[in-house]
Amino acid sequence: MAEENGKEATNGVKLLTAKQEIELERNKWRGRRRMAGTALAAMIIVMILLLFGPIPETRIKTLEEPIVWFFFSMASIIGAYMGFTSWASKGKKGE
């Protein structure tokens, strides 16, 4: 049974057309890229606020551990995006 949005398998699950699969993959990478860009922007903004902002140094000393964890987690998101991007592009070359 052919449909406009793709084919339907015998068990009722819709199969995507090649064009839909490409669009789905593109949307996934767009979301990942947006998440990594937001994490990088957040790191830059927080660093500027810590260096030049109105936050007293005593408060920064008190929040030292959460700040470190914030930067670590943001850097992990960016690093994961870079790693998965490299891995995906390497996989495509091998096809």
Stockholm file with secondary structure:
# STOCKHOLM 1.0

chainA/1-95         MAEENGKEATNGVKLLTAKQEIELERNKWRGRRRMAGTALAAMIIVMILLLFGPIPETRIKTLEEPIVWFFFSMASIIGAYMGFTSWASKGKKGE
#=GR chainA/1-95 SS CEETTEEECTTSCEECCHHHHHHHHHHHHHHHHHHHHHHHHHHHHHHHHHHHSSCCHHHHHHTHHHHHHHHHHHHHHHHHHHHHHHHHHHHHHTC
#=GC SS_cons        CEETTEEECTTSCEECCHHHHHHHHHHHHHHHHHHHHHHHHHHHHHHHHHHHSSCCHHHHHHTHHHHHHHHHHHHHHHHHHHHHHHHHHHHHHTC
//
